[in-house]
């Protein structure tokens, strides 16, 4: 069965389950549980026939001795529900990777008839005959479809793959057995997967083993997203079913990285939103060692010795955290909203420190309409960490404005990699110290690629990096109503934040 046919078949079942009250996110979670069980069963049979044919090693895998997929698939009604729930409870207590996938697992398909449809659908596909790429791409397509359902909120964990691929091409990562590549906000794992694919032509068995087991690492805070990310990575060849998970489920900002945690590359898109406003379900161990689900709100601010400023702005905290994660000479590419570029107080302190301690060499200004969160104005900051010194390490910042007079929508005109071909050419990944501006004050005022010296930037109000020079055309027709409303809301939020800052400033003056 072709990849697209399998993907469509699985998605059609998702629509049936949604009608039965099962959300897309819960559906994909159950798919993750069942898909893993089916593949383990197929792999056991292959290992018994010829160990060299198996999809992954079964050595050390902690699974119930009496588990048989064929037995589960033969059940229906309350017997199916009962056996499935017992199996989930058993697996959630296991060690290693399997315990991580099933940690806190619960059956959320309460209707036996609907659960039977999902089991039959999984059972009908011979997953062992699919290549690693095909299995991974099927799962990735499900993640993308769920992200497109804006009501589910899943889009916040899914960065447009076209943008991710462009970022990876520009960073142009190199690796050896000791290289560490990280994403502290994994979401569905897009940055790690794209970087893994970038190395797909590696033919050394030793280096391929490193790519699978030791090169990649990451963190995801939300339990359900963590599980989906873990499965997504596994299906694409990152991590092993019986090994230590390549990513952790925890709050990235809660602890400073130790010397053993330092990375050569950090590629990431921290969650949008300035302040902690989300209460999420988190699975934790109680005093008896049982996994329980508790509601936990994200922290408002973090006080760490490696942070030079305390702020409730999550993105500014992530800028500080990512800098701490990098080895000297390490490179980062981070997707960040506009407020990081111009916000005062802690924002200005952090920007000045970034310019001093790193080479902040490139900023890509992104248009609205490319993210699943409406109206988001974001940028990609590319920087390299430099040794401690009194010297200012950023000599000039190159800015590519792919926002002014650019219009994208998720459905009618989604971002494509080819849309950023000029940016990649200007960035010059293989020799980024040899660049040429396309902007010229006399001959080409429409050029989108322009550099600013450190002295020019440091003189700007609040050391603002929110820089544009292109003339904005009057363009309102053909913009969807949802985008117009999102733009109005975005401006309203900015005005509200400005008023708060002004009131705080006035209060200080009065005192």
Secondary structure, DSSP 4 states (H G I P E B T S, - for coil): --HHHHHHHHHHHHHHHHHTT--HHHHHHHHHHHHHHHHHHHHHHHHHH-GGG-SS--TT----TT--HHHHHH--HHHHHHHHHHHHHHHTT--HHHHHHTTT-------HHHHHHHHHHHHTS-GGGS-HHHHHHHHHHHHHHHHH-GGGTGGGG---HHHHHHHHHHHT----TT--EEESS-TTSHHHHHHHHHTTT---HHHHHHHHHTSEEEEE-SHHHHHHHHHHHHHTTSS-TTS--SEEES-GGGS---GGG-EEEEEEEPPS-SS---EEEEEEE-TTS-EEEEEEEPPS----TT-SS--S-HHHHHHHHHHHHEEEEEEEEEEEETHHHH--THHHHHHHHHHHHEEEEEEEEEPSSSSSSTT--EEEEEEEE--S-SS----EEEEEEE-TT----SSSS---GGGGHHHHHHHTTT-TTS---S-BTTTBTT-SEEEEEHHHHHTSGGG------SPPP---TT--HHHHHHHHHHHHHHHHHHHHHHHHHHHHHH-
